[in-house]
Amino acid sequence: MIDERAVEIWNDELEELFLRTGHRFRRVEPRRRMRDYVRGLLGPVGRKNGWQLAEYAGHRTPDRLQRLLNGARWDADELRDDLQHYVAERLGEPDGILILDDTGFLKKGTTSAGVQRQYSGTAGRTENCQIGVFAAYATTRGRALVDRALYLPKSWTDDRDRCRAAHIPNERTFATKPDLWPRPWCCGRSPRRCRSPG
């Protein structure tokens, strides 16, 4: 059971992170929508769809959150970099490890980037899906997700027309799931003091 003091600390840390990353959004409205969206994703929302997240945030419709994701100008990689610096400051330890794990997202159709019939651990079988590979950093002080990548099977990277249609950059080539991270994320420490499993 989480006590009130733990919730207060968690909220304070989340607010600190929002303050650090707010400059990535040029206007105040996207900053507020980002805060609403993240709080919804982390909150007790049954299904994390647009309507449910909007309702949790007190919005009448999901339009504002959808505008944040589809129309607002912000760079996900810059936001990720801010998060990594924050995690390194708060959780960085010499014995920290990087944990990589993939997750399948069931999809219908074949036009979403990376979708094909492939094994999904989420479903426990071969399904039509996308595979996301996530990196978490863990120490005795805590743990946090610090990066993400979309796994693209060879059937995608070998078909440049298909990649262009899905807005996949030309420089993106095939990489195995572990190779999506060419060097370990090292919490701001020298690489020899940080290790990744495997």
TORSE-967841 format. One record per atom (N, C-alpha, C, CB): atom name; x, y, z; residue in one letter; residue number from 1. Coordinates in steps of 0.2 Angstrom, whole numbers, plus 5000, padded with zeros to 4 digits. Each point is the difference from the previous one (the first is absolute). Glycine has a CB too. Layout:
<rs>
R site   xx   yy   zz code pos
R   CA    X    Y    Z    A NUM
...
</rs>
This chain:
<rs>
R site   xx   yy   zz code pos
R    N 5004 4994 5000    M   1
R   CA 4996 5006 5000    M   1
R    C 5004 5006 5000    M   1
R   CB 4991 4994 5006    M   1
R    N 5008 5011 4990    I   2
R   CA 5004 5006 4999    I   2
R    C 4997 5005 5005    I   2
R   CB 5003 4998 4988    I   2
R    N 5001 5005 5017    D   3
R   CA 4997 5005 5005    D   3
R    C 5000 5007 4997    D   3
R   CB 5005 4993 5009    D   3
R    N 4992 5011 4994    E   4
R   CA 4999 5007 4998    E   4
R    C 5006 5004 4998    E   4
R   CB 4989 5000 5006    E   4
R    N 5016 4999 4999    R   5
R   CA 5007 5003 4999    R   5
R    C 5003 4998 4993    R   5
R   CB 5001 5000 5013    R   5
R    N 4999 4993 4986    A   6
R   CA 5003 4998 4994    A   6
R    C 4996 5003 4994    A   6
R   CB 5003 4989 5005    A   6
R    N 4991 5012 4995    V   7
R   CA 4996 5003 4994    V   7
R    C 5002 5007 5000    V   7
R   CB 4990 4992 5002    V   7
R    N 5011 5011 5003    E   8
R   CA 5002 5007 5000    E   8
R    C 5007 5001 4997    E   8
R   CB 4993 5002 5010    E   8
R    N 5012 4994 4992    I   9
R   CA 5007 5000 4997    I   9
R    C 4999 4998 4993    I   9
R   CB 5005 4997 5011    I   9
R    N 4991 4998 4987    W  10
R   CA 5000 4999 4993    W  10
R    C 4997 5006 4996    W  10
R   CB 4998 4988 5003    W  10
R    N 4997 5015 4999    N  11
R   CA 4997 5006 4997    N  11
R    C 5005 5006 4999    N  11
R   CB 4989 4996 5005    N  11
R    N 5015 5005 5001    D  12
R   CA 5005 5005 4999    D  12
R    C 5005 4998 4995    D  12
R   CB 4999 5003 5012    D  12
R    N 5003 4991 4988    E  13
R   CA 5005 4998 4995    E  13
R    C 4997 5001 4993    E  13
R   CB 5006 4992 5008    E  13
R    N 4988 5006 4991    L  14
R   CA 4997 5001 4993    L  14
R    C 4999 5007 4998    L  14
R   CB 4994 4990 5002    L  14
R    N 5005 5014 5003    E  15
R   CA 4999 5008 4999    E  15
R    C 5007 5002 4998    E  15
R   CB 4991 5001 5008    E  15
R    N 5015 4997 4995    E  16
R   CA 5006 5002 4998    E  16
R    C 5002 4998 4993    E  16
R   CB 5004 4999 5012    E  16
R    N 4994 4995 4986    L  17
R   CA 5001 4998 4994    L  17
R    C 4997 5004 4995    L  17
R   CB 5002 4988 5004    L  17
R    N 4991 5014 4997    F  18
R   CA 4996 5004 4996    F  18
R    C 5004 5007 4999    F  18
R   CB 4989 4994 5003    F  18
R    N 5013 5008 5002    L  19
R   CA 5004 5007 5000    L  19
R    C 5006 5000 4995    L  19
R   CB 4996 5002 5012    L  19
R    N 5008 4992 4989    R  20
R   CA 5006 4999 4996    R  20
R    C 4998 4999 4993    R  20
R   CB 5006 4996 5010    R  20
R    N 4989 5001 4988    T  21
R   CA 4998 4999 4993    T  21
R    C 4996 5005 4997    T  21
R   CB 5002 4988 5003    T  21
R    N 4995 5016 5000    G  22
R   CA 4995 5005 4998    G  22
R    C 5002 5004 4994    G  22
R   CB 4995 5000 5011    G  22
R    N 5012 5001 4989    H  23
R   CA 5002 5005 4995    H  23
R    C 5000 4996 4993    H  23
R   CB 5008 5006 5009    H  23
R    N 4991 4988 4991    R  24
R   CA 5000 4996 4993    R  24
R    C 4994 5002 4997    R  24
R   CB 5007 4991 5005    R  24
R    N 4988 5012 4998    F  25
R   CA 4993 5002 4997    F  25
R    C 5000 5007 5000    F  25
R   CB 4994 4990 5004    F  25
R    N 5005 5013 4990    R  26
R   CA 5001 5007 4999    R  26
R    C 4994 5004 5003    R  26
R   CB 5006 4998 4990    R  26
R    N 4989 4999 5011    R  27
R   CA 4994 5004 5003    R  27
R    C 4998 4997 5006    R  27
R   CB 4996 5004 4989    R  27
R    N 5000 4999 5015    V  28
R   CA 4997 4998 5007    V  28
R    C 4995 4994 4999    V  28
R   CB 5003 5012 5005    V  28
R    N 4993 4989 4989    E  29
R   CA 4995 4995 4999    E  29
R    C 5003 4993 4999    E  29
R   CB 4992 5009 4996    E  29
R    N 5013 4990 5000    P  30
R   CA 5003 4993 4999    P  30
R    C 5003 4998 5007    P  30
R   CB 5002 5002 4988    P  30
R    N 5001 5002 5016    R  31
R   CA 5003 4998 5006    R  31
R    C 4994 4997 5005    R  31
R   CB 5009 5009 4998    R  31
R    N 4986 4995 5002    R  32
R   CA 4994 4997 5004    R  32
R    C 4998 4994 4998    R  32
R   CB 4997 5012 5003    R  32
R    N 5002 4987 4990    R  33
R   CA 4998 4994 4997    R  33
R    C 5004 4994 5002    R  33
R   CB 4994 5007 4991    R  33
R    N 5013 4995 5008    M  34
R   CA 5005 4994 5002    M  34
R    C 4999 4998 5007    M  34
R   CB 5008 5005 4991    M  34
R    N 4991 5000 5013    R  35
R   CA 5000 4998 5007    R  35
R    C 4993 4996 5001    R  35
R   CB 5006 5011 5004    R  35
R    N 4989 4991 4993    D  36
R   CA 4994 4996 5001    D  36
R    C 5001 4993 4997    D  36
R   CB 4993 5010 4999    D  36
R    N 5010 4989 4995    Y  37
R   CA 5001 4994 4997    Y  37
R    C 5004 4995 5004    Y  37
R   CB 4999 5006 4989    Y  37
R    N 5007 4997 5014    V  38
R   CA 5004 4996 5004    V  38
R    C 4997 4998 5006    V  38
R   CB 5010 5005 4995    V  38
R    N 4986 4999 5009    R  39
R   CA 4997 4998 5006    R  39
R    C 4995 4995 4998    R  39
R   CB 5002 5012 5005    R  39
R    N 4994 4988 4990    G  40
R   CA 4995 4995 4998    G  40
R    C 5004 4994 4999    G  40
R   CB 4993 5008 4995    G  40
R    N 5012 4992 5001    L  41
R   CA 5004 4993 4999    L  41
R    C 5002 4997 5006    L  41
R   CB 5004 5004 4989    L  41
R    N 4998 5000 5016    L  42
R   CA 5003 4997 5006    L  42
R    C 4994 4999 5006    L  42
R   CB 5011 5006 4997    L  42
R    N 4983 4997 5001    G  43
R   CA 4995 5000 5005    G  43
R    C 4996 4993 5000    G  43
R   CB 4999 5013 4999    G  43
R    N 4996 4987 5005    P  44
R   CA 4995 4994 5000    P  44
R    C 4995 5000 4995    P  44
R   CB 5002 5000 5012    P  44
R    N 5000 5001 4982    V  45
R   CA 4995 5000 4994    V  45
R    C 5000 4992 4997    V  45
R   CB 5002 5013 4997    V  45
R    N 4992 4985 5003    G  46
R   CA 4999 4993 4998    G  46
R    C 5003 4998 4993    G  46
R   CB 4990 5000 5007    G  46
R    N 5007 5004 4988    R  47
R   CA 5003 4999 4993    R  47
R    C 5003 5006 4998    R  47
R   CB 4991 4992 4997    R  47
R    N 5015 5008 5001    K  48
R   CA 5004 5006 4998    K  48
R    C 4999 5003 4993    K  48
R   CB 5009 4996 5008    K  48
R    N 4984 5004 4990    N  49
R   CA 4999 5003 4994    N  49
R    C 4998 5008 5000    N  49
R   CB 4996 4989 4997    N  49
R    N 5003 5014 4998    G  50
R   CA 5000 5007 5000    G  50
R    C 4994 5003 5004    G  50
R   CB 5005 5000 4989    G  50
R    N 4989 4996 5010    W  51
R   CA 4994 5002 5004    W  51
R    C 5001 4999 5008    W  51
R   CB 4993 4997 4990    W  51
R    N 5010 4998 5012    Q  52
R   CA 5001 4999 5007    Q  52
R    C 5005 5004 5003    Q  52
R   CB 4997 4988 4998    Q  52
R    N 5008 5014 4998    L  53
R   CA 5006 5004 5003    L  53
R    C 4997 5007 5000    L  53
R   CB 5009 4993 4995    L  53
R    N 4987 5009 5000    A  54
R   CA 4997 5007 5000    A  54
R    C 4995 5001 5006    A  54
R   CB 5001 5000 4988    A  54
R    N 4995 4995 5013    E  55
R   CA 4995 5000 5006    E  55
R    C 5004 5000 5007    E  55
R   CB 4992 4993 4993    E  55
R    N 5013 5004 5007    Y  56
R   CA 5004 5000 5006    Y  56
R    C 5003 5007 5001    Y  56
R   CB 5003 4988 4999    Y  56
R    N 4999 5015 4996    A  57
R   CA 5003 5007 5000    A  57
R    C 4995 5006 5001    A  57
R   CB 5009 4996 4993    A  57
R    N 4984 5002 5007    G  58
R   CA 4995 5005 5000    G  58
R    C 4998 5003 4994    G  58
R   CB 5004 5002 5011    G  58
R    N 4998 4995 4983    H  59
R   CA 4998 5003 4993    H  59
R    C 4994 4997 4998    H  59
R   CB 5012 5002 4997    H  59
R    N 4984 5001 4999    R  60
R   CA 4993 4998 4998    R  60
R    C 5001 4995 4994    R  60
R   CB 4995 5010 5003    R  60
R    N 5011 4991 4993    T  61
R   CA 5001 4995 4994    T  61
R    C 5008 4999 5000    T  61
R   CB 4990 5005 4993    T  61
R    N 5012 4991 5003    P  62
R   CA 5007 4998 5000    P  62
R    C 5004 5005 4995    P  62
R   CB 4998 4988 5003    P  62
R    N 4998 5017 4994    D  63
R   CA 5003 5004 4995    D  63
R    C 5007 5004 5002    D  63
R   CB 4988 5002 4996    D  63
R    N 5012 5000 5010    R  64
R   CA 5006 5004 5002    R  64
R    C 5006 4995 5001    R  64
R   CB 4993 5008 5006    R  64
R    N 5006 4986 4996    L  65
R   CA 5006 4995 5001    L  65
R    C 5002 4998 4993    L  65
R   CB 4996 4996 5012    L  65
R    N 4999 5003 4984    Q  66
R   CA 5002 4998 4993    Q  66
R    C 5003 5005 4996    Q  66
R   CB 4990 4993 5000    Q  66
R    N 5009 5013 5001    R  67
R   CA 5003 5006 4997    R  67
R    C 5008 5000 5003    R  67
R   CB 4989 5007 4999    R  67
R    N 5012 4991 5007    L  68
R   CA 5007 5000 5003    L  68
R    C 5004 4995 4996    L  68
R   CB 4995 5003 5012    L  68
R    N 5002 4991 4987    L  69
R   CA 5003 4994 4997    L  69
R    C 5001 5001 4993    L  69
R   CB 4996 4993 5009    L  69
R    N 4999 5010 4987    N  70
R   CA 5000 5000 4993    N  70
R    C 5002 5007 4997    N  70
R   CB 4991 4991 5001    N  70
R    N 5008 5015 5003    G  71
R   CA 5001 5006 4996    G  71
R    C 5005 5005 5004    G  71
R   CB 4989 4998 4996    G  71
R    N 5012 5001 5010    A  72
R   CA 5005 5004 5004    A  72
R    C 5007 4999 4998    A  72
R   CB 4992 5000 5010    A  72
R    N 5012 5005 4990    R  73
R   CA 5007 5000 4998    R  73
R    C 5004 4998 5006    R  73
R   CB 4998 5008 4990    R  73
R    N 5005 4986 5011    W  74
R   CA 5005 4999 5005    W  74
R    C 5004 4994 4997    W  74
R   CB 4992 5004 5010    W  74
R    N 5014 4995 4993    D  75
R   CA 5004 4994 4998    D  75
R    C 5001 4995 5006    D  75
R   CB 5006 5008 4993    D  75
R    N 4991 4986 5005    A  76
R   CA 5000 4995 5005    A  76
R    C 5007 4998 5002    A  76
R   CB 4990 4995 4995    A  76
R    N 5015 5005 5001    D  77
R   CA 5007 4998 5002    D  77
R    C 5003 5005 5005    D  77
R   CB 5001 4995 4988    D  77
R    N 4997 5012 5011    E  78
R   CA 5003 5005 5004    E  78
R    C 4997 4999 5007    E  78
R   CB 5001 5008 4991    E  78
R    N 4992 4990 5009    L  79
R   CA 4997 4999 5006    L  79
R    C 5003 4994 5004    L  79
R   CB 4989 5005 4995    L  79
R    N 5012 4990 5001    R  80
R   CA 5003 4994 5003    R  80
R    C 5007 5001 5003    R  80
R   CB 4994 4993 4991    R  80
R    N 5010 5012 5005    D  81
R   CA 5007 5002 5003    D  81
R    C 4999 5003 5007    D  81
R   CB 5004 5001 4988    D  81
R    N 4991 5004 5012    D  82
R   CA 4999 5003 5007    D  82
R    C 4998 4995 5005    D  82
R   CB 4996 5010 4994    D  82
R    N 5000 4985 5004    L  83
R   CA 4998 4995 5005    L  83
R    C 5006 4996 5002    L  83
R   CB 4989 4999 4995    L  83
R    N 5015 4999 5001    Q  84
R   CA 5006 4996 5001    Q  84
R    C 5005 5004 5005    Q  84
R   CB 4999 4994 4989    Q  84
R    N 5002 5013 5010    H  85
R   CA 5004 5004 5005    H  85
R    C 4997 5000 5007    H  85
R   CB 5004 5007 4990    H  85
R    N 4989 4993 5010    Y  86
R   CA 4997 5001 5006    Y  86
R    C 5000 4993 5004    Y  86
R   CB 4992 5008 4995    Y  86
R    N 5008 4986 5001    V  87
R   CA 5000 4994 5003    V  87
R    C 5007 4999 5003    V  87
R   CB 4991 4995 4992    V  87
R    N 5014 5007 5004    A  88
R   CA 5007 4999 5002    A  88
R    C 5002 5004 5006    A  88
R   CB 5003 4998 4988    A  88
R    N 4994 5008 5013    E  89
R   CA 5001 5004 5006    E  89
R    C 4997 4996 5006    E  89
R   CB 5000 5011 4993    E  89
R    N 4994 4987 5006    R  90
R   CA 4996 4997 5006    R  90
R    C 5001 4993 5002    R  90
R   CB 4991 5008 4996    R  90
R    N 5011 4988 4999    L  91
R   CA 5001 4993 5001    L  91
R    C 5007 4997 4998    L  91
R   CB 4988 4999 4998    L  91
R    N 5016 5005 4999    G  92
R   CA 5007 4998 4998    G  92
R    C 5004 4997 5005    G  92
R   CB 5000 5009 4992    G  92
R    N 5002 4985 5007    E  93
R   CA 5005 4996 5005    E  93
R    C 5005 4996 4996    E  93
R   CB 4990 4999 5008    E  93
R    N 5016 5000 4994    P  94
R   CA 5005 4996 4997    P  94
R    C 4997 4993 4998    P  94
R   CB 5009 5006 5006    P  94
R    N 4987 4991 4997    D  95
R   CA 4997 4993 4999    D  95
R    C 4994 5000 4996    D  95
R   CB 5005 4996 5010    D  95
R    N 4993 5010 4987    G  96
R   CA 4994 5000 4996    G  96
R    C 5000 4996 4994    G  96
R   CB 4999 5011 5004    G  96
R    N 4996 4986 4994    I  97
R   CA 4999 4996 4994    I  97
R    C 4995 5003 4995    I  97
R   CB 5004 4990 5007    I  97
R    N 4997 5008 4987    L  98
R   CA 4995 5002 4994    L  98
R    C 4996 4993 4999    L  98
R   CB 5007 5010 4995    L  98
R    N 4987 4990 5005    I  99
R   CA 4996 4994 4999    I  99
R    C 4996 5002 4993    I  99
R   CB 4999 4997 5013    I  99
R    N 5002 4998 4983    L 100
R   CA 4996 5001 4993    L 100
R    C 4994 4995 5000    L 100
R   CB 5011 5004 4994    L 100
R    N 4983 4998 5004    D 101
R   CA 4995 4995 4999    D 101
R    C 4995 5002 4995    D 101
R   CB 5001 4998 5012    D 101
R    N 4997 4997 4984    D 102
R   CA 4996 5002 4994    D 102
R    C 4992 4998 5002    D 102
R   CB 5010 4998 4992    D 102
R    N 4986 5006 5005    T 103
R   CA 4993 4999 5001    T 103
R    C 4996 5001 4994    T 103
R   CB 5001 5005 5011    T 103
R    N 4994 4990 4988    G 104
R   CA 4997 5000 4993    G 104
R    C 4993 5004 5001    G 104
R   CB 5005 4989 4997    G 104
R    N 4993 5015 4998    F 105
R   CA 4994 5004 4999    F 105
R    C 4996 4997 4995    F 105
R   CB 5006 5010 5004    F 105
R    N 4989 4986 4997    L 106
R   CA 4996 4997 4995    L 106
R    C 4997 5006 4995    L 106
R   CB 4997 4990 5008    L 106
R    N 5003 5008 4986    K 107
R   CA 4998 5005 4995    K 107
R    C 4996 4996 4994    K 107
R   CB 5010 5008 5003    K 107
R    N 4985 4996 4995    K 108
R   CA 4997 4997 4994    K 108
R    C 5003 5004 4994    K 108
R   CB 4989 4997 5006    K 108
R    N 5011 5000 4988    G 109
R   CA 5003 5003 4994    G 109
R    C 5007 4999 4999    G 109
R   CB 4991 5008 5001    G 109
R    N 5012 4995 4995    T 110
R   CA 5007 5000 4998    T 110
R    C 5004 5006 4999    T 110
R   CB 4997 4989 4995    T 110
R    N 5000 5017 5006    T 111
R   CA 5003 5006 4998    T 111
R    C 5003 5004 5006    T 111
R   CB 4992 5001 4991    T 111
R    N 5006 4997 5015    S 112
R   CA 5004 5003 5006    S 112
R    C 5007 4998 5000    S 112
R   CB 4989 5000 5007    S 112
R    N 5016 5004 4994    A 113
R   CA 5007 4999 5000    A 113
R    C 5002 4993 5004    A 113
R   CB 5002 5013 4998    A 113
R    N 5001 4983 4999    G 114
R   CA 5003 4994 5003    G 114
R    C 4995 4994 5001    G 114
R   CB 5007 5008 5006    G 114
R    N 4986 4993 4992    V 115
R   CA 4995 4995 5001    V 115
R    C 5001 4994 4995    V 115
R   CB 4992 5009 5004    V 115
R    N 5008 4985 4999    Q 116
R   CA 5000 4994 4996    Q 116
R    C 4998 4994 5005    Q 116
R   CB 5009 5005 4992    Q 116
R    N 4990 4989 5005    R 117
R   CA 4999 4995 5005    R 117
R    C 5007 4998 5003    R 117
R   CB 4990 4996 4993    R 117
R    N 5010 5004 5014    Q 118
R   CA 5006 4999 5003    Q 118
R    C 4998 4998 5007    Q 118
R   CB 5007 5008 4993    Q 118
R    N 4998 4989 5011    Y 119
R   CA 4998 4998 5007    Y 119
R    C 5000 5006 5004    Y 119
R   CB 5006 4989 4998    Y 119
R    N 4988 5010 5006    S 120
R   CA 4999 5006 5005    S 120
R    C 5000 4996 5007    S 120
R   CB 4993 5008 4991    S 120
R    N 5011 4994 5013    G 121
R   CA 5000 4998 5007    G 121
R    C 4994 5002 5004    G 121
R   CB 5012 5000 5000    G 121
R    N 4985 5006 4998    T 122
R   CA 4994 5002 5003    T 122
R    C 4994 4995 4999    T 122
R   CB 5004 5012 4998    T 122
R    N 4996 4986 4995    A 123
R   CA 4994 4996 4998    A 123
R    C 5002 4992 5002    A 123
R   CB 4997 5008 4991    A 123
R    N 5010 4991 5009    G 124
R   CA 5002 4993 5002    G 124
R    C 5000 4996 4993    G 124
R   CB 4996 5001 5012    G 124
R    N 5003 5002 4982    R 125
R   CA 5000 4996 4994    R 125
R    C 5002 5005 4994    R 125
R   CB 4991 4992 5005    R 125
R    N 5009 5005 4989    T 126
R   CA 5002 5004 4994    T 126
R    C 4993 5004 4998    T 126
R   CB 5009 4991 4997    T 126
R    N 4992 5015 5003    E 127
R   CA 4994 5004 4998    E 127
R    C 5002 5006 4995    E 127
R   CB 4995 4997 5012    E 127
R    N 5001 5006 4985    N 128
R   CA 5001 5006 4997    N 128
R    C 5001 5006 5005    N 128
R   CB 4993 4996 4990    N 128
R    N 5013 5006 5010    C 129
R   CA 5002 5005 5005    C 129
R    C 5006 5004 4999    C 129
R   CB 4995 4993 5008    C 129
R    N 5006 5013 4996    Q 130
R   CA 5006 5004 5000    Q 130
R    C 5004 4997 5006    Q 130
R   CB 4994 5010 4994    Q 130
R    N 5012 4991 5006    I 131
R   CA 5004 4998 5006    I 131
R    C 5004 5007 5002    I 131
R   CB 5001 4987 4996    I 131
R    N 4998 5015 5010    G 132
R   CA 5003 5005 5003    G 132
R    C 5006 4997 5005    G 132
R   CB 4990 5008 4999    G 132
R    N 5016 4995 5001    V 133
R   CA 5005 4998 5004    V 133
R    C 5001 5006 5005    V 133
R   CB 5006 4992 4991    V 133
R    N 4994 5006 5015    F 134
R   CA 5000 5005 5006    F 134
R    C 5007 4999 5004    F 134
R   CB 4987 5002 5000    F 134
R    N 5016 5004 5002    A 135
R   CA 5005 4999 5004    A 135
R    C 4999 5003 5007    A 135
R   CB 5008 5001 4990    A 135
R    N 4993 4996 5015    A 136
R   CA 4999 5002 5007    A 136
R    C 5007 5000 5004    A 136
R   CB 4988 4996 5000    A 136
R    N 5013 5009 5004    Y 137
R   CA 5006 5001 5004    Y 137
R    C 4998 4998 5007    Y 137
R   CB 5005 5009 4992    Y 137
R    N 4999 4987 5011    A 138
R   CA 4998 4998 5007    A 138
R    C 5006 5000 5005    A 138
R   CB 4991 4993 4995    A 138
R    N 5008 5009 5011    T 139
R   CA 5005 5000 5005    T 139
R    C 4997 4999 5006    T 139
R   CB 5007 5008 4994    T 139
R    N 4997 4991 5012    T 140
R   CA 4997 4999 5006    T 140
R    C 4996 5006 5002    T 140
R   CB 5009 4993 5004    T 140
R    N 4991 5013 4993    R 141
R   CA 4997 5006 5002    R 141
R    C 4993 5001 4996    R 141
R   CB 5011 5005 5002    R 141
R    N 4988 4990 4993    G 142
R   CA 4994 5001 4996    G 142
R    C 5001 4997 4993    G 142
R   CB 4996 5009 5007    G 142
R    N 4998 4992 4989    R 143
R   CA 5000 4998 4993    R 143
R    C 4996 5005 4996    R 143
R   CB 5002 4988 5003    R 143
R    N 5000 5012 4991    A 144
R   CA 4996 5005 4995    A 144
R    C 5001 4998 4993    A 144
R   CB 5001 5009 5008    A 144
R    N 4994 4991 4988    L 145
R   CA 5000 4999 4993    L 145
R    C 5004 5006 4997    L 145
R   CB 4989 4994 4999    L 145
R    N 5016 5005 4997    V 146
R   CA 5004 5006 4997    V 146
R    C 5001 5000 4993    V 146
R   CB 5006 4999 5010    V 146
R    N 4991 4996 4986    D 147
R   CA 5001 5000 4993    D 147
R    C 4995 4996 4997    D 147
R   CB 5012 5003 5000    D 147
R    N 4987 4997 4993    R 148
R   CA 4995 4996 4997    R 148
R    C 5003 5000 4992    R 148
R   CB 4990 5002 5008    R 148
R    N 5008 4993 4989    A 149
R   CA 5001 4999 4993    A 149
R    C 4995 4995 4997    A 149
R   CB 5013 5003 5001    A 149
R    N 4986 4999 4992    L 150
R   CA 4995 4995 4997    L 150
R    C 5004 4995 4996    L 150
R   CB 4992 5009 4999    L 150
R    N 5007 4985 5002    Y 151
R   CA 5004 4995 4996    Y 151
R    C 4997 4999 4993    Y 151
R   CB 5002 4994 5011    Y 151
R    N 5002 5007 4984    L 152
R   CA 4998 4999 4993    L 152
R    C 5003 4993 4997    L 152
R   CB 4999 5013 4999    L 152
R    N 4997 4983 5000    P 153
R   CA 5002 4993 4997    P 153
R    C 5003 5002 4993    P 153
R   CB 4991 4993 5006    P 153
R    N 5013 5002 4992    K 154
R   CA 5003 5000 4993    K 154
R    C 4995 5001 4994    K 154
R   CB 5009 4993 5005    K 154
R    N 4985 5004 4996    S 155
R   CA 4995 5001 4995    S 155
R    C 4998 5008 4999    S 155
R   CB 4996 4988 5003    S 155
R    N 5005 5016 5002    W 156
R   CA 4999 5007 5000    W 156
R    C 5007 5003 4997    W 156
R   CB 4991 5000 5010    W 156
R    N 5014 4999 4993    T 157
R   CA 5006 5004 4999    T 157
R    C 5003 4998 4993    T 157
R   CB 5003 5001 5012    T 157
R    N 4995 4994 4985    D 158
R   CA 5002 4998 4993    D 158
R    C 4995 5003 4995    D 158
R   CB 5005 4989 5004    D 158
R    N 4990 5014 4998    D 159
R   CA 4995 5003 4995    D 159
R    C 4999 5007 5002    D 159
R   CB 4994 4990 5000    D 159
R    N 5011 5014 4996    R 160
R   CA 5000 5007 5002    R 160
R    C 4994 5004 4998    R 160
R   CB 5012 4999 4998    R 160
R    N 4984 4999 4997    D 161
R   CA 4994 5003 4998    D 161
R    C 4995 5000 5006    D 161
R   CB 5002 4997 4987    D 161
R    N 4998 4997 5016    R 162
R   CA 4995 4999 5005    R 162
R    C 5002 5004 5006    R 162
R   CB 4998 4988 4996    R 162
R    N 5009 5013 5005    C 163
R   CA 5002 5004 5006    C 163
R    C 4999 5007 4999    C 163
R   CB 5009 4992 5001    C 163
R    N 4992 5011 4992    R 164
R   CA 4998 5006 4999    R 164
R    C 4993 5002 5001    R 164
R   CB 5009 5000 4992    R 164
R    N 4986 4995 5006    A 165
R   CA 4993 5001 5001    A 165
R    C 4998 5001 5007    A 165
R   CB 4998 4993 4990    A 165
R    N 5006 5003 5015    A 166
R   CA 4999 5000 5007    A 166
R    C 5004 5006 5003    A 166
R   CB 4997 4988 5000    A 166
R    N 5007 5016 4997    H 167
R   CA 5004 5006 5002    H 167
R    C 5005 4997 5004    H 167
R   CB 4990 5007 5000    H 167
R    N 5013 4988 4998    I 168
R   CA 5006 4997 5004    I 168
R    C 5006 5003 4996    I 168
R   CB 4995 4989 5004    I 168
R    N 5010 5014 5000    P 169
R   CA 5006 5003 4996    P 169
R    C 5004 4996 4996    P 169
R   CB 5000 5008 5010    P 169
R    N 5003 4994 4985    N 170
R   CA 5004 4996 4996    N 170
R    C 5006 4997 5003    N 170
R   CB 4996 5007 4991    N 170
R    N 5007 4996 5014    E 171
R   CA 5006 4998 5004    E 171
R    C 4998 4994 5004    E 171
R   CB 5005 5011 4999    E 171
R    N 4989 4988 5003    R 172
R   CA 4998 4994 5004    R 172
R    C 5001 4994 4996    R 172
R   CB 4991 5007 5007    R 172
R    N 5013 4988 4996    T 173
R   CA 5001 4994 4997    T 173
R    C 4999 4994 5005    T 173
R   CB 5009 5005 4993    T 173
R    N 4991 4989 5005    F 174
R   CA 4998 4995 5004    F 174
R    C 5005 5000 5006    F 174
R   CB 4996 4993 4991    F 174
R    N 5002 5005 5015    A 175
R   CA 5004 4999 5006    A 175
R    C 4996 4995 5005    A 175
R   CB 5005 5012 4999    A 175
R    N 4999 4984 5004    T 176
R   CA 4997 4995 5004    T 176
R    C 4998 5004 5006    T 176
R   CB 5007 4990 4996    T 176
R    N 4988 5007 5008    K 177
R   CA 4998 5004 5006    K 177
R    C 5005 5002 5005    K 177
R   CB 4990 4993 4999    K 177
R    N 5015 5003 5003    P 178
R   CA 5006 5003 5004    P 178
R    C 5004 5005 4996    P 178
R   CB 5000 4990 5006    P 178
R    N 5000 5010 4988    D 179
R   CA 5004 5005 4996    D 179
R    C 4997 5006 4999    D 179
R   CB 5005 4991 4994    D 179
R    N 4989 5010 5008    L 180
R   CA 4996 5007 5000    L 180
R    C 5004 5004 5004    L 180
R   CB 4989 4995 4997    L 180
R    N 5015 5003 5008    W 181
R   CA 5004 5004 5005    W 181
R    C 5007 4998 4998    W 181
R   CB 4991 5001 5009    W 181
R    N 5012 5003 4987    P 182
R   CA 5007 4999 4998    P 182
R    C 5005 5001 5006    P 182
R   CB 4997 5003 4988    P 182
R    N 5001 5001 5016    R 183
R   CA 5005 5000 5006    R 183
R    C 4995 5001 5006    R 183
R   CB 5009 5006 4994    R 183
R    N 4993 4991 5012    P 184
R   CA 4995 5000 5006    P 184
R    C 4999 5008 5002    P 184
R   CB 5004 4988 5003    P 184
R    N 4990 5013 5000    W 185
R   CA 4999 5006 5003    W 185
R    C 5003 5000 5007    W 185
R   CB 4989 5001 4993    W 185
R    N 5015 5003 5008    C 186
R   CA 5004 4999 5006    C 186
R    C 4999 5006 5006    C 186
R   CB 5008 4994 4993    C 186
R    N 4986 5008 5008    C 187
R   CA 4998 5004 5005    C 187
R    C 5005 5006 5002    C 187
R   CB 4994 4990 5004    C 187
R    N 5009 5012 4990    G 188
R   CA 5005 5005 5001    G 188
R    C 5007 4998 5003    G 188
R   CB 4990 5007 5002    G 188
R    N 5011 4987 4999    R 189
R   CA 5006 4997 5003    R 189
R    C 5004 4997 4994    R 189
R   CB 4995 4998 5011    R 189
R    N 5011 5001 4990    S 190
R   CA 5005 4997 4995    S 190
R    C 4997 4993 4998    S 190
R   CB 5010 5006 5004    S 190
R    N 4990 4992 4989    P 191
R   CA 4997 4994 4998    P 191
R    C 5003 4993 5004    P 191
R   CB 4999 5005 4989    P 191
R    N 5007 4995 5014    R 192
R   CA 5002 4994 5003    R 192
R    C 4997 5000 5007    R 192
R   CB 5011 5001 4994    R 192
R    N 4986 5004 5008    R 193
R   CA 4996 5000 5007    R 193
R    C 4993 4998 4999    R 193
R   CB 5008 5008 5005    R 193
R    N 4990 4991 4989    C 194
R   CA 4993 4999 4999    C 194
R    C 4999 4993 4996    C 194
R   CB 4997 5013 5001    C 194
R    N 4999 4983 5000    R 195
R   CA 5000 4994 4996    R 195
R    C 4993 4999 4998    R 195
R   CB 5009 4995 5006    R 195
R    N 4990 5001 4988    S 196
R   CA 4993 4998 4998    S 196
R    C 5000 4992 5001    S 196
R   CB 4999 5010 4992    S 196
R    N 4995 4988 5009    P 197
R   CA 5000 4992 5001    P 197
R    C 5001 4997 4994    P 197
R   CB 4992 5002 5009    P 197
R    N 5010 4991 4991    G 198
R   CA 5000 4996 4994    G 198
R    C 5007 4999 4998    G 198
R   CB 4989 5004 4996    G 198
</rs>
